[in-house]
Amino acid sequence: MTEQKRIDCFKCKHFYVTWDSRFPKGCKAFEFKGRALPSVEVKRASGQDCLRFTNK
């Protein structure tokens, strides 16, 4: 079994919290907002881990 390391958006400089209660989490690198963490949305859409993660 291979253990996949989950990307922690809270440690990424592109992550931000929005004022929109419908879409509370955002990513400045990909320019989108959503309900789930951006890394989860990226994984769901592309099948790959987030390639824009940059540690704070």
N, C-alpha and C positions, 0 to 999 in steps of 0.2 A: 504494500500500500504506500502511496506517496501522499505526504502531508502537504497540502497547499497552504501557503501563508496568505492570510487575508490582509488586504491593504486597509490601513486605518486612515480614513479621510480626515479625521480630526487632527492628524499629524501632518497633513499636506497644506502647503501654502496657498493652494488654489481653492480650498474648501471654504465656504462661508455659510452662515445661517441667514435666511431671508426673513422678511417681515410678513411674507405671504403664508398664512396658516395652511393653505391648500398644498403649497410646495415649499416646505420649510428648509430644505437643504439644497445648496447650490455648488456649482463648480465653475470657477472663472476660466479655467483652461479650455473647457469644452463649451462654455457659455450656455449652460442649461440649469434649470431648477427642477426638483422632484421631491417625491415623498420619501423615497429610500435614499440611502447613502449613494453618492455619485459612483463610487467604485462598484457597487452592486448593479446599478443601472448600466454601466459600461460593460460589465461582465455579461449581463443579460442580453444586451444588444449585439455585442461583437463576439462574445465567446472567449475573449482574452482579458487578462488583467489590465488594469489601467496603466497606460504607458506614459501618462503625464504626471504621475505622482512625483512630487518634489518635497523632501523633508523640510519642515520649518526651520 
